[in-house]
Amino acid sequence: MPAHEAPPAAVGFDLAAFSTDDPASPWVVVNKARPVTPNGYEPADLVYPDVPNINHQPMRQETATALVAMFAAGKAEANLDFSVLSAYRSFSSQRRIYNADIAAHGLAYADAYTARPGRSEHQTGFAVDIGAVPAACSLAACFGDTPQGRWLAANAWRFGFLLRYPADKVAVTGYAAEPWHFRYIGLRLATRLHAVGVTTLEEFFGLPGGE
């Protein structure tokens, strides 16, 4: 997007520093309208950080480094413990999860709560679903009211993460609120979003999202 077309919050910010289309870019925008391309994409640097990891799923190296620092800060600052509930998901695993949700709950539910195959941020290796230790409100709306959920919502930006699906932006993102889903976007962009009060990538970059 040319600078003169940038949304007001992005004026003066170099929108071309990283791609919003390349799945290897920390600024990639993946949603219902913007699938991962190619659909078989797999990150080249998947690692397993030394943190509690319920499903033992990997993530991008830079995501892992930032996550370890964030978990350590939560412990040091607020005596809180966290776990990884979900991280990288391949295209085939997305398809399996989506079809299972349709079978169990119907198409409308699946489209509100689960990305269609190829349209999940988890495929990039930059998205992490986070839980509390001991477990409380795992993958549920009430996680946002736990001490861990509140701390993450207030502090994740300091480590380059964005609370990706806020409750008041369902029409923008296309997904129901997920207070457990955090997306690594890098410290530069996270700091800017925090400073200007923009809470979605779609609004900041002026890109389509919810359907």
N, C-alpha and C positions, 0 to 999 in steps of 0.2 A: 504494500500500500504506500503510495507517495506520501511524503511528510505533510503536504497541505491537506490531505484527506484524513489525517489522523484524528481520532476522537480527542476531545479537549484534554482529557487526562494524560494523553500520550504526547502532546505537543512538547517539543524540546527533548524528547527521549528518542534514542536511535532505534527505531523499530526494525531496522535491517541488520542489527548486530547478530541476530540468530534467526534461523528460518522458523516460520510457523507451520510449514508443510513437511519438512524432513523429520521422520520419526526418531532420528538420532539426536535431534536438537532439543535442548531443555525448554525451548519456547514453543514446541510443536503444540498445536491446538487440535485435539481429537475429541469428536463428539458425534451426535447422530447425523449431522450434516457433513462431517469431515472425517472420513475413515482413514485408518492407517494405510499408507501406500508404500510398497506392495503389501497385500493382505497377509503374506507369509513372513513379514519382517520379524526378525529376532535380534535383539541387541547383542553386540559382540563382546561386551565386557560384564556379563552377569556374574554377580558374586553373592556370597552369603555372609552378611555382617554378623558379628558376634553379639547378638541380642536374642532374646526369646523369640522364636519364630514358629508359630503354631503349625502351619502347613508346610514349613521348610521350603519356601519359595524364594528365589533369588531376586535381585534388583540390580540396576545399573550401579557401577562403582561410585559415581559421584552422589547418587541418591543414598547409597549405603554410608558413605563417609559423613554426609550431613545428618543422616538419621541417627547414627551412633552419637554424634555430638549433641543432638537434640534430646535424646533419651538421657544422656549423662547430665545435661543441664536441668532437665525435669527432676532428676533425682537429687542433684545438688541444691537446687533452688527451692524445691517444694516437697522433697522426699516422696516423689511419685515414681512408680514403676510402670513400664509399658511393654507391650509385645507386638510383634508383627502378625497380623491375621491373614493377610494376603498381599502379594507383591506382583511379580511378573506372571502374566498369563499368556500362553500361546494362542494362536488363532483357533486351533482345534479345541483347546480347553474352554475358550469363550463360547464356542458353538455348543459344547456339551452342557455348560452351565445355563445358557440361554434356553436351549431346548428343554432342559429339566424344569426350568421355571415356568415355561409355557405349559408343560404337562401337569405341573402341580398347581399352578395358580391362574393360568390363562394368559392370553397375549397382552392384554392391557397392563396387567401387573408386571409382566416381564419387561415390557417397553419402558415402564416407569422406573424400575429398580435395577434392571440389568441391561448392559449395552449389547446391542446386536453384534455378532461376530465381526471383528475388524474395526469396531468403533469404540473399543475400550482403551482408556489411558493405560491400563495395566499392561497392555502389549508393548508399550514403549519402555517399560522398566523404570519409569519415573514416578509411578503411582504406588502408594502404600496404604493399606487399610490397617489402622492401629487400634489396639485394644488395651484395656487396663489390666494390671496385675495387682492383686487377684482379679480374676475376670468379673466384669460388671457391665451389663448392657452391651455386650459384644454385638457389633453390626446392627445395633438398634438405635432408634432416635434418641433414647434416653442417655446414650453415651455422651451427648453434648452437655448433660447436666452433671456428669461425674467430675471429680477433681481433675482427672487426666484429660477429659474432653475440654473442660474450661481452660486448663493451662495451655493445651495445644492450640486452641482457637486464638488465644491471646499472644502466643509466643512463637508459633511455627514460622512466621515470616522471618524471624531473626536467623533462621537456619536455611532459608531459601525454599520453604514450603508454603503452599497455598491450600487453605481449606476449600476444596474444589466445588462442592455442591452445597452452598448455604441455603438455609430454609426459605429465605426471601427472594431467591433467584431461580426458582424452579422453571419459570417461563423462559428464562435466558439459557440455562444449561440443558433443559429438557429432562432432568432427572430429579426425583424426590430428594429431599435433604439427606445427606450422609455425613454426619458430624465426625465420622471415623475415617473418611477418605481424604488423604492429603497427597498433594502432587508436588514433586520437586520441580521448581522452575529457575532455581539459581538465586543467589543473594541479591544480585542487581535488580532483577525484575520484581522479586518479592518485596524488596525495600520500596521500590517505586509504587507498587500497588498499595502497600500499607500507607505510604505518605499521602497519596491522593484519595484514598478511601474507596478504591475500586476493588470489587471482590470476585470478579470473573474475568477469565482470559478473553471470552467473547466480547465483553464490553470494552476492555482495554485496547484490543487489536481491531475492533470493529468487524468481527467475523460472525457468521451465522452459527446458531447452536441448537436451541430447543425446537422441538416439533410437537 
